[in-house]
Amino acid sequence: MTDEPVEFEPAAPTLRAVWRFRLAACCLALVALAFAQAPGNTVTDTKLDLTVDPVGFLGRALTLWDSQGAFGQVQNQAYGYLFPMGPFFALGHLADVSPWVTQRLWWSLLLVMAFLGTVVLLGAMGIGNRWTRILAGFAFALSPRMLSVLGASSVEMWPSALAPWVLVPLVVGLVRGDPRRQAALSALAVAMVGGVNAAATFAVVPLAAWWIWCAPRSRRRRTMMLWWPPLVLLGTLWWLLPLLLLGRYSPPFLDYIEAASNTTVAATALDALRGTTNWVSYVDVNADAGHLLITEPLLILNGGLVVVLGIVGLSRRDLPARGFLVAGLLTGLVLVTLGHVGSTSGLGSQTIRDLLDGPLAPLRNTHKFDVVLRLPLVIGLCHAVTKLTQGRVVDETGRRRPDPLAIGVGMLACAAVLGATVPGWTGHVAPRGSYQSVPHYWDETGEWIGEHAKGTTLVAPATSFGTYAWGRTGDEPLQPLSTGPWAVRNVIPLAPGGNIEMLDTISQALSTGQGTRGLADFLRRANIGTVVVRNDLDRSGGGVSPEQVRATLASIPGMRRVATFGPTIGGGPIVLNPEGGRVFVDEGWRADRPAVEVFSFDGPWSDRHVTVDGRLDALIGGSGSLLALDELGVTNGGSTVMAKDVKGKAPTGTILTDGNRRQEAAFGAVQRNRSASLTPQEPYRADRRVHRYDQDALKQWTTAPELRGARSLTASSSQSDIGAVPRTDPSAQP
């Protein structure tokens, strides 16, 4: 710790004006950087609702339950947008500001807060001089993690941007002012972090708590230790309580969307120091900046130089608060690399990984703790460059001039920071797939669903994310636009496992191109009376063709096309290559169709209800078994309940099938996402704790094949394994 006077800016009025002008110029540069990213276009960032209907979204966020999406769902962390991101976009919407401009203004605010917070913190700690603090501010605001995540999920980076502001009042409170007031200001900064992402929000706490703990014993320290923790708790209750309710009632979607084997794969010590442990950048082809930072040699070299300078600064004995900063760096390094298993795996890493896949699942994206080590490194960078550029030499006239070596170090530091942040200055922060706006025909579709749809509207075909020919929205356009209930099978299901199994059964049936009365009964029992076919999907990623889906729907008894929206798109199934040869497009399925087609059942519709007074059969099997029974006429659309869900009154009868088989699910896929049936002795392929939806509940009702005539049959890989390229084929087992 240091007892030096707290310094925020030069004392003389003229110097203060010049200093503020320089800071303003730097902030304008960051604003220009934000607006240079895909100018004129909106990008996929957090929630589509924020750029389409932020006011309506905030209204829905006031309740935990959403009756419209996914057959009814507990909203995932929607409450976290109530402040500050949601109101920011709502104000832009009410002021009739273009959505892409509001989005870039939000990015600008985030970058400016990170930059100024670092500069003010360095001044409060008495570290560096004017230009080295600016250099450190840019190094923090444009750190690799900031550049990698800002465009795709800016709300995840907002806590990092405010992290210096959480520390500043605590640093000031040790030397001047009312320590209770300073503790309250720090707690207020924590409250302003928001609660969209609990792990990222929690990441701002360790350094602040450690600063108070490491402070010399004094009355001021005791006062802050007494006031700061309860004030922080009070400032976070507005999102902690809804979070507890979410954990109590929400399906275990964290088991499905990722595993520690994914989230920690890049968490090596070197990547942690560089700030490139965000695993999404390694698998998402649209993560432009993230991909560049892990593949371009010059970016890696410059990022390494920034890290080296930071470590040099932390190793100097003349660094104020050196013990606090070094401990912070080591703590952050441990937190970010937690659970990494590789050639340098540490003792107990597998146990930690198991915990991250179990009780600590909300914290398994350990890269969110990057700020805990990033701030100490940036502060060390500032101190190193300050001290290494103070050298002076005496010339022939006896005058003291800057040492050429010191000038060289300063130029090297500036070049390294500039070189490490190139993706920001060259417009690579925005992910690929930006778009001008959601086409108006999707507004018309949403309105039609609210006025005319029967039951729940299913959006088909299933896709991992909303990726259209006109751009990537991530979320489906109907999410902010529909006024009626709707559902879709995507890669991040927030529904119970049984619901996901049911959607997979429907998706598989819709891909056959042939509808049946049994499928009609199955849709009716799921209260699906309307299906929206998206012909404007981006087909470059493969998947089921919309033409196959509409062919299935058109042949379902009692279902017909009732509405169309948007222009005619597509084309013929055959084109000629430059040599004059015939080439099939989309395997010959392509045709000219309206952008959106709506199919619905004929006749009146009443929402389906199951009564316990009538016949209720218990089905031992899966959703596919129920569809097969409907097609065979065994159940005739009658009321059934899955065996795992039998509670209270005993069912009238039992239907036994072998449809619920021991298979492995590929959670990252929405089509062809089941392996071949596995014997009880066969191991799962994926390195994760959960291998299928509702795994624990289905265990006692699972059917497994028995291998006779051999002890085991193994292969290093098989087309029947999940993740097989180009697709999984359960029939192609060894």
C-alpha positions in Angstrom: 0.0 0.0 0.0 1.0 3.6 -0.4 0.5 6.7 1.7 1.3 9.1 -1.1 -1.2 11.8 -1.9 -4.0 10.7 -4.2 -3.4 12.2 -7.6 -6.1 12.3 -10.3 -4.8 15.1 -12.6 -2.2 17.8 -12.7 -2.7 20.6 -10.2 -2.2 23.8 -12.3 -5.3 25.0 -14.1 -3.6 25.2 -17.5 -2.2 21.7 -17.1 -5.6 20.4 -16.0 -7.2 21.8 -19.1 -4.6 20.2 -21.3 -4.9 16.9 -19.5 -8.6 16.9 -19.8 -8.4 17.7 -23.5 -6.0 14.8 -24.1 -8.3 12.4 -22.2 -11.3 13.7 -24.3 -9.3 13.1 -27.5 -8.5 9.6 -26.4 -12.2 9.0 -25.6 -13.2 10.3 -29.0 -10.7 7.9 -30.5 -12.4 5.0 -28.7 -15.8 6.2 -29.9 -14.6 6.3 -33.4 -13.2 2.8 -33.0 -16.7 1.6 -31.9 -18.4 3.3 -34.8 -15.9 1.8 -37.3 -17.1 -1.7 -36.6 -19.6 -2.7 -39.4 -20.9 0.9 -39.8 -24.6 1.1 -40.6 -25.3 -2.5 -39.6 -26.6 -4.2 -36.5 -24.6 -7.1 -35.2 -25.5 -10.1 -33.1 -24.9 -8.9 -29.5 -26.6 -10.4 -26.5 -30.4 -10.0 -27.0 -32.1 -9.3 -30.3 -34.9 -7.7 -28.3 -32.6 -4.8 -27.4 -32.3 -3.6 -31.0 -35.9 -4.4 -32.0 -38.2 -3.8 -29.1 -36.2 -2.9 -25.9 -39.2 -1.3 -24.2 -41.4 -4.4 -24.6 -38.4 -6.6 -23.5 -38.0 -4.6 -20.3 -41.7 -5.0 -19.6 -41.4 -8.8 -20.0 -38.3 -8.8 -17.9 -40.3 -7.7 -14.9 -41.6 -11.2 -14.5 -39.6 -14.4 -14.3 -42.2 -16.4 -16.3 -42.6 -16.1 -20.0 -45.8 -17.7 -21.3 -45.0 -17.1 -25.0 -41.7 -18.8 -25.6 -40.8 -22.5 -25.6 -44.2 -23.7 -24.5 -43.8 -21.5 -21.4 -40.4 -20.9 -19.8 -38.5 -19.3 -17.0 -36.7 -16.4 -18.6 -32.9 -16.8 -18.4 -31.4 -13.7 -16.6 -33.8 -11.3 -18.4 -34.0 -9.4 -15.1 -30.3 -8.5 -15.4 -31.1 -6.2 -18.4 -33.3 -4.0 -16.2 -30.1 -2.0 -15.5 -28.1 -0.5 -17.1 -28.1 -2.1 -20.6 -31.8 -2.4 -21.1 -32.7 1.3 -20.2 -29.8 2.5 -22.4 -31.3 0.8 -25.5 -34.8 1.8 -24.5 -33.8 5.5 -24.3 -32.2 5.1 -27.8 -35.4 3.5 -29.1 -37.7 6.2 -27.6 -35.4 8.9 -29.0 -35.8 7.3 -32.5 -32.1 6.6 -32.7 -31.1 4.0 -35.3 -30.5 0.6 -33.5 -27.0 0.3 -34.9 -26.1 3.8 -33.6 -27.5 2.9 -30.1 -25.5 -0.3 -30.2 -22.2 1.5 -31.0 -22.9 4.2 -28.4 -23.2 1.4 -25.8 -19.9 0.0 -27.0 -18.4 3.5 -26.8 -19.6 3.9 -23.3 -18.1 0.6 -22.3 -14.7 1.4 -23.9 -14.6 4.9 -22.4 -15.5 3.7 -18.9 -12.7 1.0 -19.1 -10.2 3.5 -20.3 -11.0 6.4 -17.9 -11.3 4.0 -15.0 -7.8 2.7 -15.6 -6.4 6.2 -15.9 -8.1 7.4 -12.7 -7.1 4.3 -10.8 -3.5 4.7 -11.7 -3.7 8.3 -10.6 -5.2 7.3 -7.3 -2.5 4.8 -6.7 0.2 7.3 -7.6 1.6 5.0 -10.4 2.9 6.3 -13.7 2.8 9.6 -15.4 0.3 11.2 -17.8 1.3 9.4 -21.0 2.0 6.0 -19.5 -1.4 6.1 -17.8 -3.0 6.7 -21.1 -1.0 3.9 -22.6 -2.2 1.6 -19.8 -5.8 2.8 -20.3 -5.7 1.7 -23.9 -4.1 -1.6 -23.0 -6.9 -2.4 -20.6 -9.8 -1.0 -22.7 -8.6 -2.9 -25.8 -7.3 -6.0 -24.1 -7.6 -9.3 -26.1 -10.6 -10.5 -24.1 -12.4 -7.1 -24.6 -11.8 -7.2 -28.3 -12.9 -10.9 -28.5 -16.1 -10.6 -26.6 -17.3 -7.0 -27.0 -19.0 -7.5 -30.4 -20.7 -10.8 -29.5 -21.7 -10.2 -25.9 -20.9 -6.7 -24.8 -22.9 -7.1 -21.5 -20.4 -9.7 -20.5 -17.6 -7.1 -20.8 -19.5 -4.4 -18.9 -18.3 -5.7 -15.5 -14.7 -5.6 -16.6 -15.2 -2.0 -17.8 -16.4 -1.0 -14.4 -13.8 -3.0 -12.4 -11.4 -0.1 -12.0 -14.2 2.1 -10.7 -15.0 -0.4 -8.0 -11.4 0.0 -6.8 -10.9 3.7 -7.1 -13.1 4.7 -4.1 -11.4 2.1 -1.9 -8.0 3.4 -2.9 -9.0 7.0 -2.1 -10.8 6.0 1.1 -7.5 4.8 2.7 -5.9 8.3 2.5 -8.7 10.9 2.5 -12.4 11.6 2.7 -15.1 9.7 4.6 -14.2 6.0 4.3 -17.9 5.1 4.7 -18.8 7.3 1.7 -16.0 5.8 -0.3 -17.1 2.3 0.6 -20.7 3.2 -0.5 -19.3 4.6 -3.8 -17.5 1.3 -4.5 -20.6 -0.7 -3.6 -22.6 1.6 -6.0 -20.1 0.7 -8.8 -20.7 -3.0 -8.1 -24.5 -2.4 -8.2 -24.1 -0.6 -11.6 -22.3 -3.7 -13.0 -25.7 -5.3 -13.5 -26.7 -8.9 -13.1 -27.0 -10.4 -16.5 -24.0 -12.6 -16.0 -23.4 -13.5 -12.3 -19.9 -14.9 -12.9 -18.7 -11.8 -14.7 -20.2 -9.6 -12.1 -18.6 -11.6 -9.3 -15.2 -11.1 -11.0 -15.1 -7.5 -10.0 -15.2 -8.4 -6.3 -11.9 -10.3 -5.6 -9.5 -7.4 -6.3 -11.6 -4.9 -4.3 -11.9 -7.3 -1.3 -8.2 -8.1 -1.5 -7.3 -4.4 -1.5 -9.2 -3.8 1.8 -7.6 -6.9 3.3 -4.1 -5.9 2.3 -4.4 -2.4 3.6 -2.3 -1.4 6.7 -4.3 -1.6 9.9 -6.0 1.7 10.6 -9.3 3.2 11.5 -10.1 3.8 7.8 -9.4 0.1 6.9 -11.7 -1.1 9.8 -14.5 1.2 8.7 -14.3 0.0 5.1 -14.2 -3.6 6.1 -17.3 -3.0 8.2 -19.3 -1.1 5.6 -18.2 -2.4 2.2 -19.4 -6.1 2.3 -23.0 -5.4 3.4 -23.3 -2.5 1.0 -22.1 -4.7 -1.9 -24.7 -7.3 -0.9 -27.4 -4.7 -0.7 -26.4 -3.4 -4.1 -26.7 -6.8 -5.7 -29.9 -8.1 -4.1 -31.9 -6.7 -7.1 -30.5 -9.5 -9.3 -29.4 -12.1 -6.7 -32.9 -12.9 -5.6 -34.2 -13.5 -9.1 -31.1 -15.5 -9.8 -31.9 -17.8 -6.8 -35.4 -18.3 -8.2 -34.0 -19.0 -11.6 -31.8 -21.7 -10.2 -34.7 -23.2 -8.2 -37.2 -23.5 -11.1 -35.3 -23.4 -14.4 -34.4 -26.6 -16.2 -30.7 -27.6 -16.0 -29.8 -26.0 -19.3 -26.2 -25.4 -18.1 -25.7 -29.2 -18.4 -26.6 -29.0 -22.0 -25.0 -25.9 -23.4 -21.4 -26.5 -22.4 -19.0 -28.5 -20.3 -15.7 -27.8 -18.5 -13.9 -29.7 -21.2 -15.0 -27.0 -23.6 -14.7 -23.9 -21.4 -11.3 -24.7 -20.1 -9.7 -26.1 -23.2 -7.9 -22.9 -23.9 -7.1 -21.9 -20.3 -3.4 -22.5 -20.4 -1.1 -20.2 -18.3 0.2 -18.4 -21.4 -3.2 -17.8 -22.9 -4.4 -16.6 -19.5 -1.7 -14.0 -19.4 -2.4 -12.9 -22.9 -6.2 -12.8 -22.4 -7.1 -15.4 -25.1 -8.9 -18.0 -23.0 -12.4 -17.3 -24.3 -13.1 -20.8 -25.8 -15.8 -19.5 -28.2 -13.1 -17.8 -30.3 -11.6 -21.2 -31.1 -14.8 -22.7 -32.4 -16.9 -19.8 -33.8 -16.0 -18.9 -37.4 -17.8 -15.6 -37.0 -15.7 -14.4 -34.1 -13.5 -12.2 -36.2 -11.3 -10.4 -33.7 -11.0 -13.5 -31.4 -9.8 -15.6 -34.4 -7.2 -13.1 -35.4 -5.8 -12.8 -31.8 -5.1 -16.5 -31.6 -3.8 -17.1 -35.2 -1.9 -14.0 -36.3 1.8 -14.2 -35.3 2.3 -10.5 -35.1 -0.7 -10.0 -32.8 0.6 -12.9 -30.6 4.1 -11.3 -30.5 2.8 -7.8 -29.6 0.5 -9.3 -27.0 3.4 -11.2 -25.5 5.5 -8.0 -25.3 2.7 -6.3 -23.4 2.6 -9.2 -21.0 6.3 -9.1 -20.5 6.3 -5.4 -19.8 3.6 -5.9 -17.2 5.5 -8.7 -15.5 8.6 -6.5 -15.5 6.7 -3.8 -13.8 5.3 -6.1 -11.2 8.7 -7.5 -10.4 10.2 -4.1 -9.5 10.6 -3.3 -5.8 9.7 0.4 -6.3 6.1 -0.5 -7.4 3.5 0.9 -5.0 1.2 -1.8 -3.5 3.4 -4.5 -5.1 2.3 -7.2 -2.8 -1.4 -6.5 -3.6 -0.8 -6.5 -7.3 1.3 -9.6 -7.5 -1.2 -11.5 -5.3 -3.9 -10.3 -7.6 -2.1 -11.5 -10.7 -1.5 -14.9 -9.2 -5.1 -15.2 -7.9 -6.4 -14.3 -11.4 -4.1 -16.8 -13.0 -5.4 -19.5 -10.7 -9.0 -18.6 -11.3 -8.7 -18.4 -15.1 -6.8 -21.7 -15.5 -9.0 -23.5 -13.0 -9.9 -27.0 -14.3 -7.7 -26.9 -17.4 -6.5 -30.4 -18.3 -3.7 -30.7 -20.8 0.0 -31.5 -21.1 0.6 -29.1 -18.1 -2.4 -30.2 -16.0 -2.0 -29.5 -12.3 -2.7 -31.7 -9.3 -6.4 -32.2 -8.7 -7.4 -30.5 -12.0 -9.7 -33.4 -12.9 -11.5 -33.1 -9.6 -11.9 -29.3 -10.1 -13.3 -30.0 -13.6 -15.8 -32.4 -12.1 -16.9 -29.6 -9.7 -17.2 -27.2 -12.6 -19.5 -29.6 -14.3 -21.5 -30.0 -11.1 -22.0 -27.6 -8.2 -19.8 -24.9 -9.7 -21.3 -25.1 -13.2 -22.3 -21.3 -13.2 -18.5 -20.5 -12.8 -17.1 -22.9 -15.4 -16.5 -20.2 -18.0 -13.4 -19.3 -16.0 -12.2 -16.8 -18.7 -14.7 -14.3 -17.2 -12.2 -13.8 -14.3 -9.7 -12.4 -16.8 -10.1 -8.9 -15.2 -8.6 -10.2 -11.9 -5.2 -10.6 -13.5 -5.6 -8.1 -16.4 -5.7 -5.0 -14.1 -2.5 -5.9 -12.2 -0.7 -6.6 -15.5 -1.8 -3.3 -17.0 -0.7 -1.5 -13.8 2.6 -3.3 -14.0 2.9 -2.2 -17.6 2.4 1.4 -16.7 5.0 1.3 -13.9 7.6 -0.5 -16.1 7.3 1.9 -19.0 7.3 4.9 -16.6 10.5 3.8 -14.9 12.3 2.5 -18.0 11.7 5.8 -19.9 13.1 8.1 -17.2 16.7 7.6 -18.1 18.8 10.8 -18.9 22.2 11.4 -20.4 24.5 14.4 -20.3 25.5 15.8 -23.7 28.6 17.7 -24.7 27.1 21.0 -23.5 26.4 19.6 -20.1 22.6 19.4 -20.6 20.6 16.4 -19.5 18.7 14.8 -22.4 16.5 11.7 -22.7 18.5 8.5 -23.0 18.1 7.0 -26.5 17.5 3.6 -24.8 14.7 5.1 -22.8 13.2 6.5 -25.9 13.5 3.1 -27.6 11.7 1.4 -24.7 8.9 4.0 -24.9 8.5 3.5 -28.6 8.6 -0.3 -28.2 5.8 -0.2 -25.5 3.6 2.1 -27.7 4.2 -0.1 -30.7 3.4 -3.3 -28.7 0.1 -1.9 -27.3 -0.9 -0.6 -30.8 0.1 -3.8 -32.5 -1.8 -5.9 -29.9 -5.0 -3.9 -30.4 -5.0 -3.9 -34.2 -8.3 -5.9 -34.6 -10.0 -2.9 -32.9 -8.5 -0.2 -35.1 -9.1 -2.2 -38.3 -12.8 -2.9 -37.7 -12.7 -6.6 -36.8 -14.6 -6.4 -33.4 -18.0 -6.9 -34.9 -18.8 -10.6 -35.6 -19.5 -11.6 -39.1 -23.0 -11.7 -40.4 -24.2 -8.1 -39.5 -27.4 -6.8 -41.1 -29.1 -3.5 -41.6 -32.4 -4.4 -40.0 -34.8 -7.3 -39.5 -37.0 -7.5 -42.7 -40.4 -6.0 -42.3 -42.1 -9.3 -43.3 -41.0 -10.8 -40.0 -43.0 -8.0 -38.3 -46.0 -9.1 -40.4 -45.4 -12.7 -39.4 -45.3 -11.9 -35.7 -48.5 -9.9 -36.0 -50.3 -12.7 -37.9 -49.3 -15.2 -35.2 -50.7 -13.0 -32.5 -54.1 -12.7 -34.3 -54.6 -15.9 -36.2 -52.3 -18.7 -35.0 -53.8 -21.9 -33.5 -52.2 -23.2 -30.4 -48.4 -22.8 -30.2 -46.6 -21.8 -33.3 -43.6 -24.0 -34.2 -40.7 -22.4 -36.2 -39.1 -24.8 -38.6 -36.7 -26.1 -39.7 -34.6 -26.4 -36.5 -31.4 -24.5 -36.5 -28.6 -23.8 -34.0 -29.1 -20.1 -34.1 -31.0 -17.5 -36.1 -28.8 -17.4 -39.2 -30.5 -16.0 -42.2 -29.6 -15.1 -45.8 -29.9 -11.4 -44.7 -27.8 -11.7 -41.5 -27.2 -13.4 -38.2 -29.6 -12.5 -35.4 -28.7 -15.2 -32.9 -32.1 -15.0 -31.4 -35.2 -15.7 -33.5 -37.0 -12.6 -35.0 -40.2 -13.9 -33.5 -38.7 -13.5 -30.0 -39.3 -9.7 -29.9 -42.0 -9.6 -32.6 -44.5 -12.3 -31.9 -47.5 -11.5 -29.7 -48.6 -15.2 -29.5 -47.0 -18.4 -28.1 -44.2 -19.9 -30.3 -41.4 -22.4 -30.0 -38.2 -23.4 -31.9 -35.6 -26.1 -31.5 -32.3 -24.3 -31.2 -28.9 -25.1 -29.7 -29.6 -23.3 -26.4 -32.8 -24.8 -25.1 -34.2 -23.3 -21.9 -36.8 -26.0 -21.7 -37.0 -29.3 -19.8 -35.2 -32.3 -21.3 -38.5 -34.0 -22.2 -39.6 -30.9 -24.2 -36.3 -31.0 -26.1 -36.8 -34.7 -26.9 -40.2 -33.9 -28.2 -39.0 -31.1 -30.5 -36.2 -33.4 -31.8 -38.9 -36.0 -32.6 -40.9 -33.4 -34.6 -37.8 -32.1 -36.3 -36.9 -35.6 -37.5 -40.4 -36.2 -38.7 -40.6 -32.9 -40.6 -37.3 -33.8 -42.4 -38.9 -36.9 -44.1 -40.9 -35.0 -46.7 -44.0 -37.1 -46.0 -46.6 -36.2 -43.5 -48.9 -38.8 -41.8 -52.0 -38.8 -39.7 -49.9 -40.0 -36.8 -47.7 -36.8 -37.1 -50.9 -34.7 -37.1 -52.1 -36.4 -33.9 -48.6 -35.9 -32.3 -48.6 -32.2 -33.2 -52.2 -31.8 -31.8 -51.3 -33.5 -28.5 -48.3 -31.0 -28.2 -50.8 -28.1 -28.9 -48.9 -27.2 -32.1 -51.5 -26.0 -34.5 -49.4 -23.6 -36.6 -46.0 -24.1 -38.2 -43.8 -21.2 -39.7 -41.4 -22.4 -42.4 -38.4 -20.1 -42.8 -37.3 -20.2 -46.4 -34.9 -17.2 -45.9 -32.5 -19.3 -43.8 -28.8 -19.2 -44.6 -28.3 -22.7 -46.1 -24.5 -22.6 -46.2 -24.3 -24.5 -42.9 -26.3 -27.5 -44.1 -29.2 -28.8 -42.0 -32.7 -29.8 -43.1 -34.0 -27.9 -46.2 -37.1 -25.8 -45.7 -38.4 -27.4 -48.8 -38.4 -30.8 -47.1 -40.3 -29.3 -44.1 -43.0 -27.7 -46.3 -43.3 -31.0 -48.3 -44.0 -32.8 -45.0 -46.5 -30.2 -43.8 -48.3 -30.0 -47.2 -49.0 -33.8 -47.0 -50.2 -33.9 -43.3 -54.0 -34.6 -43.3 -55.9 -31.5 -42.2 -53.0 -29.0 -42.6 -52.6 -26.4 -45.3 -50.8 -23.2 -46.1 -52.7 -20.3 -44.8 -50.4 -17.3 -45.2 -47.1 -16.1 -46.8 -44.9 -13.1 -46.1 -41.9 -11.5 -47.8 -40.5 -11.6 -51.3 -40.1 -14.7 -53.4 -36.6 -16.2 -52.9 -34.7 -19.3 -53.9 -34.4 -20.6 -57.5 -34.3 -23.7 -59.5 -32.8 -27.0 -58.1 -30.3 -27.2 -61.0 -27.7 -24.7 -62.2 -25.0 -25.0 -64.8 -21.3 -24.8 -63.8 -18.8 -22.9 -66.0 -18.1 -26.1 -68.0 -21.8 -26.5 -68.8 -22.4 -29.3 -66.3 -25.6 -29.7 -64.3 -25.2 -29.1 -60.5 -27.8 -29.8 -58.0 -28.4 -27.0 -55.5 -29.4 -28.0 -51.9 -29.4 -31.6 -53.0 -32.1 -30.8 -55.6 -34.6 -29.4 -53.0 -34.4 -25.7 -53.9 -37.4 -24.0 -55.3 -38.9 -20.5 -55.6 -40.8 -19.8 -52.4 -42.0 -16.8 -50.3 -39.5 -15.9 -47.6 -41.9 -17.1 -44.9 -44.8 -19.6 -45.2 -47.3 -20.4 -42.5 -49.1 -23.7 -42.3 -52.1 -24.4 -40.0 -54.7 -27.1 -39.2 -58.1 -26.7 -40.6 -61.2 -26.1 -38.5 -61.6 -24.8 -35.0 -58.9 -25.2 -32.4 -59.0 -25.6 -28.6 -56.0 -25.8 -26.4 -55.3 -29.4 -25.4 -55.9 -30.3 -21.7 -55.2 -33.6 -20.0 -57.8 -34.7 -17.5 -57.1 -37.4 -14.9 -60.7 -38.6 -14.9 -60.3 -40.3 -18.3 -57.9 -42.9 -19.5 -54.2 -42.1 -18.9 -51.6 -44.5 -20.0 -48.0 -44.5 -18.8 -45.5 -44.8 -21.7 -42.1 -46.5 -21.1 -40.1 -45.1 -24.0 -39.2 -41.9 -25.7 -41.0 -39.2 -27.7 -40.2 -41.1 -30.8 -42.1 -44.1 -29.4 -45.2 -41.9 -28.9 -45.1 -40.7 -32.5 -44.7 -44.3 -33.7 -47.7 -45.4 -31.6 -49.8 -42.5 -32.9 -48.9 -43.5 -36.5 -49.8 -47.2 -35.7 -53.1 -46.1 -34.2 -52.3 -47.7 -30.8 -52.7 -44.5 -28.8 -55.0 -42.6 -31.3 -53.9 -39.3 -29.9 -55.1 -40.3 -26.4 -53.7 -39.0 -23.2 -50.4 -40.4 -22.1 -47.7 -39.6 -19.5 -44.0 -40.6 -19.6 -43.1 -43.2 -17.0 -40.6 -40.8 -15.4 -43.3 -38.2 -14.9 -45.8 -40.5 -13.2 -46.7 -38.9 -9.9 -49.8 -39.0 -7.7 -52.6 -41.0 -9.3 -51.6 -44.3 -10.9 -52.1 -44.4 -14.7 -54.9 -46.6 -16.2 -52.5 -48.7 -18.2 -48.8 -49.1 -19.2 -47.3 -49.1 -22.7 -43.9 -50.7 -22.9 -41.5 -49.9 -25.8 -37.7 -49.9 -26.3 -37.7 -46.4 -27.6 -35.8 -44.8 -24.7 -32.4 -46.2 -25.5 -29.0 -45.7 -24.1 -27.6 -43.2 -26.5 -25.4 -40.2 -26.4 -26.7 -36.8 -27.4 -24.7 -34.2 -29.3 -25.9 -31.1 -27.4 -24.3 -28.7 -29.9 -26.4 -30.1 -32.8 -30.1 -29.9 -33.6 -30.2 -32.5 -36.3 -28.8 -36.0 -36.4 -27.7 -35.5 -32.8 -28.0 -39.0 -31.4 -25.4 -41.8 -31.4 -26.1 -45.5 -32.0 -27.5 -47.4 -29.1 -24.8 -48.2 -26.5 -24.4 -51.3 -24.4 -24.1 -50.7 -20.6 -20.3 -51.4 -20.9 -19.7 -49.0 -23.8 -18.2 -45.6 -22.7 -19.5 -42.3 -23.8 -17.4 -40.4 -26.3 -17.8 -36.8 -24.9 -15.8 -35.7 -21.9 -18.7 -34.3 -19.8 -20.8 -35.2 -16.8 -24.2 -35.3 -18.6 -24.6 -37.2 -21.9 -28.3 -37.0 -22.6 -31.4 -34.9 -21.8 -33.0 -35.8 -18.4 -30.2 -38.4 -17.8 -30.9 -39.1 -14.2 -34.7 -39.2 -14.5 -34.5 -41.6 -17.4 -31.9 -44.0 -16.1 -34.2 -46.6 -14.7 -36.4 -46.6 -17.8 -33.6 -47.0 -20.3 -33.2 -49.8 -22.8 -29.7 -51.0 -23.7 -28.6 -53.6 -26.3 -26.8 -56.7 -25.2 -23.7 -57.9 -27.0 -23.7 -61.7 -27.4 -20.9 -63.8 -28.7 -18.2 -61.3 -27.8 -16.9 -59.5 -24.7 -16.7 -56.1 -26.4 -16.6 -54.5 -29.8 -14.6 -51.2 -30.1 -13.4 -48.9 -32.7 -11.2 -45.8 -32.5 -14.0 -43.8 -34.2 -17.2 -44.6 -36.0 -19.8 -42.8 -38.1 -22.3 -43.6 -35.4 -20.4 -41.5 -32.8 -21.7 -38.1 -32.0 -19.6 -35.4 -33.7 -18.9 -37.6 -36.7 -18.2 -35.7 -40.0 -20.2 -34.9 -42.0 -23.0 -36.2 -39.9 -23.8 -38.9 -37.3 -25.3 -42.1 -38.7 -26.6 -44.4 -35.9 -26.7 -47.3 -38.3 -23.0 -47.2 -39.1 -21.8 -48.6 -35.8 -18.7 -50.9 -35.7 
